[in-house]
Amino acid sequence: LKVLRRRYHRSERLYIVLDNFSPHHHKKVKTWARENNVELIYTPTYASWLNRIECHFGPLRKFVFEGSNYSSHDELAKAIQAYIRWRNKNKHHEAILKEQNKIKVA
């Protein structure tokens, strides 16, 4: 959140959409948001389809996790980073779009 906040002038209000993962509701998070002109918007419980990021998790699972057997967290982290770099360069790739379209988002 701090990195995101630095990208925009402090007078500009930021709206962050979050799911109901318990750390998102922590008092420190809410206090920081209030003090930094950030409004936290929580999706309803059991409504992950409202969160725009959800459509990216399917392709990540398919291309990074499916059939994998990483020997360490570091190896997994590198695979995720490599996928994200590839994905950002190939955002219109047919395989990516096919996986994204399996997830319905609002």
C-alpha positions in Angstrom: 0.0 0.0 0.0 2.8 2.4 0.8 4.4 1.9 -2.6 1.0 2.6 -4.3 0.4 5.7 -2.1 3.8 7.1 -3.2 2.8 6.9 -6.9 0.0 9.4 -6.4 -0.2 12.9 -4.9 -1.3 12.7 -1.3 -4.3 15.0 -2.1 -5.6 12.4 -4.5 -7.8 9.9 -2.7 -7.1 6.2 -3.5 -9.7 3.5 -3.5 -8.3 0.0 -2.9 -10.5 -3.0 -3.4 -9.8 -5.8 -1.0 -11.3 -9.2 -0.2 -12.1 -10.2 3.4 -8.8 -11.8 4.2 -8.4 -11.1 7.9 -5.1 -9.1 7.7 -7.0 -6.6 5.5 -9.2 -5.7 8.5 -6.3 -5.2 10.9 -6.5 -2.0 12.9 -3.1 -0.9 11.7 -4.2 -1.2 8.1 -7.3 0.8 8.7 -5.5 3.4 10.6 -2.8 3.8 8.0 -5.5 4.1 5.3 -7.4 6.7 7.1 -4.2 8.7 7.7 -3.1 8.5 4.1 -6.3 9.4 2.2 -7.0 5.8 1.2 -10.4 4.3 1.2 -10.6 0.5 1.6 -13.4 -1.1 -0.3 -14.2 -4.7 0.8 -15.9 -7.1 -1.5 -18.8 -9.0 0.0 -18.0 -12.3 1.6 -18.1 -15.2 -0.9 -18.0 -12.7 -3.8 -14.5 -13.2 -5.2 -16.0 -12.7 -8.7 -16.3 -8.9 -7.8 -12.5 -8.7 -7.4 -10.8 -7.9 -10.7 -7.6 -9.6 -9.7 -9.3 -13.0 -9.5 -9.2 -13.6 -13.3 -5.4 -13.5 -13.1 -5.1 -16.3 -10.5 -6.4 -19.0 -12.9 -3.6 -18.5 -15.5 -1.1 -18.3 -12.7 -2.2 -21.6 -11.3 -2.2 -23.2 -14.7 1.1 -22.0 -15.9 3.1 -22.0 -12.6 1.6 -24.5 -10.2 -0.1 -27.1 -12.3 2.1 -30.2 -12.5 4.9 -28.5 -10.6 7.1 -29.8 -7.8 9.2 -26.9 -6.7 12.0 -27.9 -4.3 11.9 -24.6 -2.4 10.0 -21.4 -1.8 12.8 -19.5 -3.6 12.4 -21.7 -6.7 8.6 -21.1 -6.6 9.1 -17.4 -6.2 11.4 -17.3 -9.2 8.8 -19.2 -11.3 6.1 -16.8 -10.3 8.3 -13.8 -11.1 9.2 -15.3 -14.5 5.6 -16.0 -15.3 4.6 -12.4 -14.4 7.3 -11.0 -16.6 6.2 -13.2 -19.5 2.6 -12.5 -18.9 3.2 -8.7 -18.9 4.9 -9.0 -22.3 2.2 -11.4 -23.7 -1.0 -10.0 -22.3 -3.0 -10.9 -25.4 -1.6 -14.4 -25.7 -4.4 -16.8 -26.6 -3.6 -19.2 -23.7 -3.7 -16.4 -21.2 -7.1 -15.0 -22.5 -8.5 -18.5 -22.5 -7.7 -19.1 -18.8 -8.8 -15.6 -17.8 -12.1 -16.0 -19.5 -12.9 -19.1 -17.4 -13.2 -16.8 -14.4 -16.2 -14.5 -14.5 -15.6 -11.1 -12.9 -17.8 -8.1 -12.6 
